Amino acid sequence: MPNAPKTQHRSVRIDDDDWRDLKTRAPGGDRSAAIKELLAWYLRRPGAKLPKRPDPPAVDAPPVEG
């Protein structure tokens, strides 16, 4: 079967800006892999490591003072 994923499709609600930014900042644009890697770390799966965060974009929000 050509498109037979090993996992069931899940739905989550994610803000449009966050979803767009994840696409541009995830390695290779692979949002699914980035989410799975973070989830494995969060759940303390054996061998899972905290994913490396992407470099900040050239123009980012100003730093928070205080």
C-alpha positions in Angstrom: 0.0 0.0 0.0 1.6 3.3 -1.0 0.5 5.6 1.8 0.3 3.3 4.9 1.6 5.3 7.9 2.7 3.3 10.9 1.0 5.7 13.3 -2.6 6.9 13.6 -3.3 10.5 12.6 -3.8 12.9 15.6 -5.1 16.4 15.7 -3.9 19.2 17.9 -4.7 22.9 17.8 -1.7 25.1 17.1 -1.7 28.8 16.5 -1.3 29.7 12.8 1.8 31.8 13.4 3.4 29.0 15.5 2.6 26.4 12.8 4.1 28.6 10.0 7.2 29.4 12.1 7.7 25.7 12.9 7.7 24.9 9.2 10.4 27.5 8.5 12.6 26.6 11.5 12.3 22.8 11.8 15.2 20.9 10.1 14.2 20.3 6.5 10.8 21.9 7.3 9.7 18.6 8.9 7.3 19.7 11.6 6.3 16.2 12.4 9.8 15.1 13.2 10.4 18.2 15.4 7.2 17.5 17.4 8.0 13.8 17.8 11.5 14.5 19.0 10.3 17.0 21.6 7.5 14.7 22.7 9.9 11.8 23.2 12.2 14.0 25.4 9.2 15.4 27.3 8.0 11.8 28.1 11.5 10.8 29.1 11.8 8.0 26.5 15.0 6.0 26.7 17.7 7.7 24.7 15.6 10.8 23.9 17.5 14.1 24.2 16.3 17.7 24.3 16.2 18.8 20.7 18.5 21.6 19.6 16.6 24.8 19.2 16.9 26.6 15.9 19.0 29.8 15.7 16.8 32.9 16.1 15.6 34.6 13.0 17.6 37.6 11.8 14.8 39.9 12.9 13.2 38.8 16.2 11.0 40.4 18.8 12.9 42.9 21.0 14.3 41.5 24.3 12.1 41.6 27.3 13.4 44.1 29.9 13.1 43.7 33.6 
